[in-house]
């Protein structure tokens, strides 16, 4: 699935959620979505700790890779839902950040230098 398609799917979900559980204004929606990101990130952290055997034995015994993946997806989905409230073009900002990171770590230069040595 392409990023634009993914965001469009979550825009539809956001519209449904905003209709089903309306909040007073955009600020409240942004706050609610931000808190949801924090909640889901905590649940992902809990699963990661469990996977590393850093939780109580009952949690470790109940661990599944599927739960870890579900929590990761929940974090990702919550971030996309937040992006809709903040009117962020996810694809554009991700592309910009990838370009910045490559330039920052001189990744293009390293790849070219490596191929020059061969």
C-alpha positions as CSV (number, residue, x, y, z in Angstrom):
1,X,0.0,0.0,0.0
2,X,1.3,3.4,-0.9
3,X,1.6,6.2,1.7
4,X,-1.1,8.3,-0.1
5,X,-3.5,5.4,0.0
6,X,-2.7,4.6,3.6
7,X,-3.3,8.2,4.6
8,X,-6.6,8.3,2.6
9,X,-7.8,5.2,4.5
10,X,-7.0,6.8,7.8
11,X,-8.6,10.1,6.8
12,X,-11.8,8.1,6.3
13,X,-11.3,6.5,9.8
14,X,-10.6,10.0,11.3
15,X,-13.8,11.4,9.8
16,X,-15.8,8.5,11.2
17,X,-14.2,8.9,14.7
18,X,-14.8,12.6,14.7
19,X,-18.4,12.1,13.8
20,X,-18.9,9.2,16.3
21,X,-17.1,11.0,19.2
22,X,-17.2,14.7,18.3
23,X,-15.0,17.0,20.3
24,X,-15.5,20.8,20.8
25,X,-12.8,21.9,18.3
26,X,-9.6,21.1,16.4
27,X,-7.4,21.8,19.5
28,X,-9.3,19.1,21.4
29,X,-9.0,16.7,18.5
30,X,-5.2,17.3,18.3
31,X,-4.9,16.8,22.0
32,X,-6.9,13.6,22.0
33,X,-4.9,12.2,19.0
34,X,-1.6,13.2,20.7
35,X,-2.7,11.4,23.9
36,X,-3.6,8.3,21.9
37,X,-0.1,8.3,20.3
38,X,1.4,8.4,23.8
39,X,-1.0,5.6,25.0
40,X,-0.2,3.4,22.1
41,X,3.6,4.0,22.3
42,X,3.4,3.0,26.0
43,X,1.7,-0.3,24.9
44,X,4.4,-0.9,22.3
45,X,7.1,-0.2,24.9
46,X,5.4,-2.7,27.2
47,X,5.5,-5.4,24.4
48,X,9.1,-4.6,23.7
49,X,10.1,-5.0,27.3
50,X,8.1,-8.2,27.5
51,X,10.0,-9.5,24.4
52,X,13.3,-8.8,26.2
53,X,12.1,-10.7,29.3
54,X,12.1,-7.5,31.3
55,X,8.5,-7.9,32.6
56,X,6.9,-10.1,35.2
57,X,6.7,-13.8,34.3
58,X,3.0,-13.8,33.6
59,X,3.4,-11.2,30.9
60,X,6.5,-13.0,29.4
61,X,4.5,-16.2,29.3
62,X,1.7,-14.5,27.3
63,X,4.0,-12.7,24.9
64,X,3.3,-13.1,21.2
65,X,5.0,-11.5,18.2
66,X,1.5,-10.8,16.8
67,X,0.8,-8.5,19.8
68,X,4.1,-6.7,19.3
69,X,3.2,-6.1,15.6
70,X,-0.3,-5.0,16.5
71,X,1.0,-2.4,19.0
72,X,3.5,-1.2,16.4
73,X,0.6,-0.8,13.9
74,X,-1.4,1.0,16.5
75,X,1.4,3.5,17.0
76,X,1.8,4.0,13.3
77,X,-2.0,4.4,12.8
78,X,-2.2,6.9,15.7
79,X,0.5,9.0,14.2
80,X,-1.3,9.1,10.8
81,X,-4.5,10.0,12.6
82,X,-2.7,12.8,14.3
83,X,-1.2,14.0,11.0
84,X,-4.8,14.4,9.6
85,X,-5.7,16.7,12.5
86,X,-2.5,18.7,12.1
87,X,-2.9,18.8,8.3
88,X,0.5,17.3,7.7
89,X,1.3,15.9,4.3
90,X,2.9,12.6,5.5
91,X,4.5,11.6,2.2
92,X,6.1,15.1,1.7
93,X,7.5,15.3,5.3
94,X,8.8,11.7,5.2
95,X,10.5,12.3,1.8
96,X,12.0,15.6,3.2
97,X,13.3,13.8,6.3
98,X,14.9,11.0,4.3
99,X,16.7,13.5,2.1
100,X,17.8,15.4,5.2
101,X,19.1,12.3,6.9
102,X,21.0,11.1,3.8
103,X,22.6,14.5,3.5
104,X,23.4,14.7,7.2
105,X,25.2,11.4,7.2
106,X,26.6,11.9,3.8
107,X,25.1,8.6,2.7
108,X,25.2,9.5,-1.0
109,X,28.9,10.5,-0.8
110,X,29.7,7.2,1.0
111,X,27.9,5.2,-1.6
112,X,29.8,7.0,-4.4
113,X,33.1,6.7,-2.6
114,X,32.6,3.0,-2.0
115,X,31.8,2.4,-5.7
116,X,34.9,4.5,-6.7
117,X,37.1,2.1,-4.7
118,X,35.8,-1.0,-6.4
